[in-house]
Amino acid sequence: MRDMQLGTSINNDINTGYAEHDGKHALLAEVLHRWLFRPREPAGLRFLRRNWSWITETEGLSDYDVWLCIKGKGTMKVNSQVYNLRRGSALLFRPGDHLEGVHDPNDPLTIYAAHFEICDCATNNPIIADDCLTPRRFRLLDPVEPFEKLMEHYANVTDHHDELSKVEAPALLKIIWTWLWRLDLTMPRIAPDYLHHKLAPVLDRVKAYPEKRFKLGEMAELLGMNPDHLSRLCRRVTGYSFQAYCIRVRLARACWLLQHSPMTIEEVAMELGYPDIYSFSHQFKRVYGVAPSFFRRNQL
């Protein structure tokens, strides 16, 4: 019962702010019915060459482009703003953006990339979405696995050219757009790198031992700061409270085990420290909206 109550509390924390954005949600939902997302080319995993660099033409980018960095390090200048790229960097480039990208040849970037355009359903003509309905150009995802799986699924769909894939691919692009937009509403603006560095010992420990139930006070003592300060720092860097972040990391590990291991759902629950399969399933569904069994069958 306690774990179920904790799951409800964490889910409420994760969704803090959604209610105050209901007006924006309604507006986006309305225009999404009038938008057609059209893939421009097959998406996929790109292993960028050691000597890779990218400078767009004078007129800038011709379409929308979603990037998700899987590994490697680099920088991307978008118009006048420079972003550091590493695992979890998710970018949405817009038509007309001027890009200058480079990476570390000793740690080259591996990315998922998806080019697409948005058309008006009534006229079938390309449009540029209003800024208030467009996700930010950059955010750092942690954990990254759920969005990585979505991009992987979209890439697999665009590899096929059957009639069903022609329907599914635009629908998935609409989901990707909505996912990024929702994240941007609930996540803070990107925190400076020094804050990520300051919090790294705690985040690394949580990711290394997702089965453990860390206490905020213990982690604050590790960093030599008071719990309230750590709580504020964690929310600023990750977008979640400390406990909500721990839940997210634990369930991201659960997703990986469900996709890539032969373990039963009960074994996954035990591996991640849940007292039973029911508390695990309840918390999984509260965060992802589906049961672990459905997730495994459909490989979401």
CORNORRA-V387455 format. One record per helix or strand of 2 or more residues. SS is the DSSP state (alpha for helix, beta for strand). FROM is the first residue (numbers start at 0). LEN is the number of residues. If there is no record, write none. Layout:
BEGIN
SS/FROM/LEN ; SS/FROM/LEN
END
This chain:
BEGIN
alpha/1/13 ; alpha/18/14 ; beta/34/5 ; beta/43/4 ; beta/52/3 ; beta/63/8 ; beta/73/5 ; beta/80/5 ; beta/88/5 ; beta/98/5 ; beta/109/11 ; beta/125/2 ; alpha/130/3 ; beta/137/3 ; alpha/144/14 ; alpha/162/24 ; alpha/192/16 ; alpha/215/8 ; alpha/226/12 ; alpha/241/19 ; alpha/264/7 ; alpha/276/12 ; alpha/291/7
END
